[in-house]
Amino acid sequence: MQTRILTDKQIARIHTASLTILEKTGVTVPHEDMLNRFEEAGAAVDRDAQRVHIPADLVADSVEAAGKQFSIYGRNKNQAADFGRG
């Protein structure tokens, strides 16, 4: 049994709003190396404010290029939560 909290339309609205926030408002990134990486990738970087404005196409390209499998480890390295496997 699958439970759905949000409709596809609501999810799409959240996604669109998130992309708008990333591009228009931006995010604070207080790390010089990461500011350089964002700038090299095509994001607009305000170095004085340490704020990055990420265009929607850069988000889409990054998601597409990201690995589809990953693990999250806690304090006990022998236990992991695996995602995208099987």
ZIGISUL-V375866 format. One record per backbone hydrogen bond with DSSP energy under -1.0 kcal/mol. CO is the residue of the C=O (numbers start at 1). NH is the residue of the N-H. If there is no record, write none. Layout:
CO/NH ; CO/NH
This chain:
7/11 ; 8/12 ; 9/13 ; 10/14 ; 11/15 ; 12/16 ; 13/17 ; 14/18 ; 15/19 ; 16/20 ; 17/21 ; 18/22 ; 19/23 ; 20/24 ; 21/25 ; 21/26 ; 22/54 ; 27/52 ; 29/31 ; 31/35 ; 32/36 ; 33/37 ; 34/38 ; 35/39 ; 36/40 ; 37/41 ; 38/43 ; 44/53 ; 46/50 ; 46/51 ; 50/29 ; 51/46 ; 52/27 ; 53/44 ; 55/59 ; 56/60 ; 57/61 ; 58/62 ; 59/63 ; 60/64 ; 61/65 ; 62/66 ; 70/83 ; 72/81 ; 76/79 ; 81/72 ; 83/70
